């Protein structure tokens, strides 16, 4: 049977870093992780692409980013990565935040099978 943790044991743990809050509007987005749909892994992919700040996405082409990421990593990227890039670039151009999967139909219509 597990015993409850004491307050001394709780206080000796290092504090956890707080996740950045997701931005509701492009203007309040200061870190890549604040972008809707972007977590630490995709933020790392964006940095690999040379994107340091969310505002850098406003004039980027999501499909070109997707292709470049595949070339840089030497791996085929899941098409949902493109959906997420479409959502992020759209958001930074002023669109309301939307889940990445709402971009799947558009991606299929525009780019076909990847």
C-alpha positions as CSV (number, residue, x, y, z in Angstrom):
1,X,0.0,0.0,0.0
2,X,1.3,3.5,-0.9
3,X,1.7,6.0,1.9
4,X,0.7,9.6,1.3
5,X,3.5,12.0,0.5
6,X,4.5,14.3,3.4
7,X,4.6,18.1,3.1
8,X,8.4,17.9,3.6
9,X,8.8,15.5,0.7
10,X,6.6,17.8,-1.5
11,X,8.6,20.9,-0.6
12,X,11.9,19.3,-1.4
13,X,11.0,18.7,-5.0
14,X,12.1,21.3,-7.5
15,X,9.2,23.3,-8.9
16,X,7.9,22.4,-12.3
17,X,8.2,24.9,-15.1
18,X,4.8,26.3,-16.1
19,X,3.8,25.7,-19.7
20,X,3.4,28.9,-21.7
21,X,-0.3,29.8,-22.1
22,X,-1.6,29.5,-25.7
23,X,-2.1,32.8,-27.4
24,X,-5.7,33.8,-28.4
25,X,-4.4,36.3,-30.9
26,X,-1.2,36.6,-33.0
27,X,-0.3,39.9,-31.3
28,X,0.0,38.2,-27.9
29,X,2.2,35.3,-29.2
30,X,5.8,35.8,-28.0
31,X,7.1,32.2,-27.9
32,X,6.6,29.4,-30.4
33,X,5.1,27.2,-27.7
34,X,2.3,29.8,-27.3
35,X,1.1,29.1,-30.8
36,X,-2.1,27.0,-30.9
37,X,-1.3,23.4,-31.8
38,X,2.4,23.8,-31.2
39,X,4.1,21.8,-28.5
40,X,7.8,21.4,-27.6
41,X,8.5,18.9,-30.5
42,X,7.0,21.0,-33.3
43,X,8.5,24.2,-31.7
44,X,11.9,22.4,-32.1
45,X,11.0,21.6,-35.7
46,X,10.2,25.3,-36.4
47,X,13.5,26.3,-34.8
48,X,15.3,23.8,-37.1
49,X,13.6,25.7,-40.0
50,X,15.1,28.9,-38.7
51,X,11.9,30.3,-37.2
52,X,12.8,32.0,-33.9
53,X,9.7,34.0,-33.2
54,X,6.0,33.3,-34.0
55,X,5.9,36.5,-36.1
56,X,8.4,34.9,-38.5
57,X,5.5,32.6,-39.6
58,X,3.3,35.3,-41.1
59,X,5.2,35.4,-44.4
60,X,6.2,31.8,-44.6
61,X,4.7,29.1,-46.9
62,X,3.5,26.1,-44.9
63,X,4.1,23.6,-47.7
64,X,7.7,24.9,-48.3
65,X,8.3,24.5,-44.6
66,X,6.9,21.0,-44.6
67,X,9.1,20.0,-47.6
68,X,12.2,21.6,-46.0
69,X,11.7,19.9,-42.7
70,X,11.6,16.5,-44.5
71,X,14.8,17.4,-46.3
72,X,16.6,18.6,-43.2
73,X,15.6,15.5,-41.1
74,X,15.9,13.0,-43.9
75,X,12.6,11.6,-42.9
76,X,9.1,11.7,-44.4
77,X,6.9,13.9,-42.3
78,X,3.4,13.0,-41.4
79,X,0.9,15.1,-43.4
80,X,-0.6,16.3,-40.1
81,X,2.6,18.3,-39.7
82,X,1.6,20.3,-42.8
83,X,-1.9,20.7,-41.3
84,X,-0.3,22.1,-38.2
85,X,2.0,24.4,-40.2
86,X,-1.1,25.6,-42.1
87,X,-2.9,26.4,-38.9
88,X,0.1,28.2,-37.4
89,X,0.8,30.4,-40.5
90,X,-2.9,31.2,-40.8
91,X,-3.1,32.1,-37.1
92,X,-0.1,34.4,-37.4
93,X,-1.7,36.1,-40.4
94,X,-4.7,37.0,-38.1
95,X,-7.0,34.0,-38.2
96,X,-8.7,32.8,-35.1
97,X,-7.1,29.8,-33.5
98,X,-8.4,26.5,-34.9
99,X,-7.4,22.9,-34.3
100,X,-4.9,21.6,-36.8
101,X,-7.3,18.9,-38.1
102,X,-9.6,21.5,-39.5
103,X,-6.9,22.1,-42.1
104,X,-6.8,18.5,-43.3
105,X,-9.5,18.9,-45.9
106,X,-7.9,22.0,-47.3
107,X,-4.5,20.3,-47.4
108,X,-5.9,17.3,-49.3
109,X,-7.8,19.5,-51.7
110,X,-4.8,21.7,-52.5
111,X,-1.8,19.3,-52.2
112,X,-3.5,15.9,-52.8
113,X,-1.9,12.8,-51.4
114,X,1.5,13.4,-49.8
